[in-house]
């Protein structure tokens, strides 16, 4: 190890100092020393690998176990040459960390493997937060420096053909497992590269999972399943991180297997289980500023692909007009999401997005399109305790004058916050029947007679 440290510009005398540091690993200096040792071993592995081993390491389709064995052998050789540099208890950790460094996403790889973590937020190389059980927590995980973090950023973007630099300092991307990634760097970010990773579970959540989490009641689940099967057009509304995409995934699982589904997203996140699914993804402009393919372009193209259902991950601008026209011209049963705080707010947002399409349409004409196209709004909210709940299931009725009439069918009523900071409330039906009840009958979908009863359906402990 002394030879290795000399190659990195470290005096021999620091070996003993490093050994004493590792005897007690409680201070920040200890963690810094550990990171330096890991970096030194990593560099030696890279320097000493022969061409055949480098080919094994770089083979994207290679056997991961074979690569891990190769890295493990190098790590053990270095550590055996210097048995006092790292305690035996630390050896397994350093081998695992270097494997993550060379095969995965470095220091954050364990966070991505932890199924209890739903979001990873990197604010520069030295500050990494996670969302766990709905709460934000600062971790002890750190990158060595900004260059180290940027290497991981490049590892994320390279397989996708995306780029990030000073001329294009922000990008949306995804990991191999479908997790969504947003990256922003200097000069826009003043704290260093910021990476936000929205994780998705390896096994898609089912409606039973959402019921057990308290996201909705059993009666609401029965009703929404019937709405999808009856080919109603559904809009899922909610704020950032409220669980809209998860709910959209669950709703799409109700679509019968015999239908052709076209999904359209900025970054492919939906994980439909049906056999006949066509996944489309938008594309940003290249370095010359050409080649951009927008969500709106894909919605238009989808209409020529003979879809039975169109599922748009999120409408943000002019594609709202094309989506509404598709819903009004025979593409029943379409699903999409939008950002808004209430069912009434999402209608206003849709109006604004339609105007962003550049069409000089009267407001009344836009509202008539919305009222005719959308059947159900599902409002999803993130409660103060971190839980996600469907707070409203609202029917979009016809126009009265210049106003679109809305009718709540189900809602979540919060009673209080308990001593543990948890929201305590109930799901209620308003007791009102929707105006589209005939569509259930036309599509052969049966509903329980008492599903719209006005009493409390579910109460959380």
Number of C-alpha atoms within 10 A of each C-alpha: 19 17 11 16 17 12 12 13 9 13 12 14 9 13 17 13 12 19 15 15 20 20 12 9 14 10 9 10 13 17 17 15 17 19 16 15 19 19 16 16 21 20 13 17 18 14 9 11 15 10 9 8 15 13 12 16 21 12 12 10 8 12 11 15 9 12 20 18 12 17 24 17 14 19 23 16 12 16 20 13 11 13 13 16 23 20 13 11 8 11 15 13 11 21 22 15 21 22 23 17 19 16 18 17 19 19 19 20 15 15 17 21 12 11 13 14 20 21 22 23 21 22 18 21 21 17 16 21 17 22 17 16 12 19 13 15 13 11 13 11 17 19 20 16 12 13 12 14 24 19 12 17 19 13 15 20 19 11 10 12 10 17 19 18 12 11 9 14 16 19 17 18 20 20 19 9 11 18 20 20 22 15 19 22 21 15 13 14 15 12 14 20 23 24 23 19 20 20 21 22 16 12 7 16 15 14 23 14 13 20 17 11 14 19 24 26 25 19 22 23 18 14 18 20 20 19 24 23 19 23 20 23 24 27 25 27 29 26 16 13 16 21 20 27 21 20 21 23 22 24 22 24 20 18 22 13 13 10 14 18 26 23 26 27 21 21 19 19 23 22 21 21 14 16 12 12 17 15 15 19 16 16 16 15 12 13 11 6 8 9 11 12 14 18 26 21 13 20 24 15 12 20 18 8 12 13 18 18 24 26 24 26 25 22 23 18 19 20 23 28 25 19 25 22 17 19 24 17 11 9 21 21 22 27 27 22 24 24 21 21 15 18 26 16 13 21 21 12 18 24 20 17 18 24 19 16 15 10 10 9 10 9 14 15 12 18 20 15 17 26 22 19 23 23 23 26 25 25 28 28 25 19 15 13 14 19 18 21 23 27 24 25 23 21 24 26 19 17 16 8 8 11 12 18 14 17 19 19 21 27 22 20 15 13 10 11 13 10 7 7 11 16 19 14 17 20 27 24 22 16 15 13 15 17 13 16 13 12 15 18 12 9 12 12 16 11 17 9 7 9 16 21 15 14 12 14 17 17 13 11 9
